[in-house]
Amino acid sequence: MVDRSRAETMSVPRGLVLRFPFGRPFGAPGNPDQQRVVLEDALTMLSSARDPGEVRTMPYRWRREDYGRILAERHSGMSAGL
Amino acid sequence: MAIEKLDLIKNPETAPFSKLKYLKWTPEDEVAEFFNRLFHLNVQARETGDWSPVDQFLEEQGDKIAARVAVPMGFDDTPWSPFKKRLSESKVAALTTGGVYVEGQQPFDTDGDWSYREIPLDTPLDQLRVAHTHYDTTGVAEDVDAVLAMHRLLDMEAEGMVGEAQTPTYSFMGYIPDPSGLIEVTGPEVAERLKADGVDGVVIGTT
C-alpha cells in the first residue's frame, strides 16, 4: 500500500505500507532482492499480525538500501534460529 | 543540461516526487505555502549541509497529497482469518490490482472495469501486458514483479520457504469508480476460486 490512511480507511485485514513511488509496491523494476524483501515482509504478516487491521509501515528508503544484505542477514539469522 | 519540469514530477527515483503531480488538486494558498516552506528548507539545508529535513518534508507532503488523490471506500468491519499454518507448508497466491493481463485476453477497460484476468505463473514474460491509465505503468512494463510478485513467489517456492505458489493467479485493474460489481460478483468469485484451490494466504500488490 502507498499510505497508511488508505489502508486504515479500507479496513484491510493486514496492511504493509512501503514508502515507494506509486506503481511499484514490491520495489524497483529489475531489483529482485528488493521485491523479495517486501514479499517476505508481506507473507510474514500472515502469521505475525495479531489483530485485525494491523498496518505496518516499513522503513525502507527506496533505492538507498542494500536489499541483498538485508536478505542475507535475514536468512542466515533464520537458519541459525532453526 | 536543464531539468525538465515534467521529468522532475515523473521521476520515480524519489517517492515524494511521484506524488507531487497531484498538487494540481491542492488549494492555491496551500501550494504557495508548500513552495515557500520548500524554499526555506532548501536554503537551510545548503547552509547546514543536512538535507534530511527536505527529504522528510517532501515525504510528509507526498503522503498528504496522496491521501487526497482518490478517497478509497471506507468499511467499518475488518475481515479476519487467522493464519495458523507454517508458510513452508502453505499454498500462497500473489495477486495484483495493477491491470496485468496476458496477450490474447481482453484488455481491461481503463475507464472502469471490475472484471479479472487469470494469469498462469508460467506465462512467458513477453506475453504479459498491462492496461491501466491511473498509475505510472513504466515500472510494471519493465518488470512485472514490481506490482505482481509472481516470480519472487516462485523463487520462495523453489527454496522451500513457501509450500506452493498458486497458479493461475488473478489480476484486477484497480480503477473501478463503481465497485458494486467487484463487491458483489468478481471479488467473491476470485475468493471462492482461491479457496477451492486450497490457498491459505494471499498477498495483493496494489497500485
Interface residues (C-beta under 8 A of the other chain):
Chain A: M1 V2 D3 R4 S5 R6 T9 M10 S11 V12 P13 R19 F20 P21 F22 G23 R24 P25 F26 G27 A28 P29 G30 P32 Q35 R36 V38 L39 E40 A42 L43 T44 L46 S47 P52 G53 W62 R63
Chain B: P12 E13 T14 A15 F17 S18 K19 E59 D63 A66 A67 V71 P72 M73 G74 F75 D76 D77 T78 P79 W80 S81 F83 K84 L87 S90 V92 A94 G98 Y135 D136 T137 T138 G139 V140 E142 D143 D145 A146 V147 A149 H151 R152 L153 D155 M156 M161 V162 G201 V203 G205 T206 T207
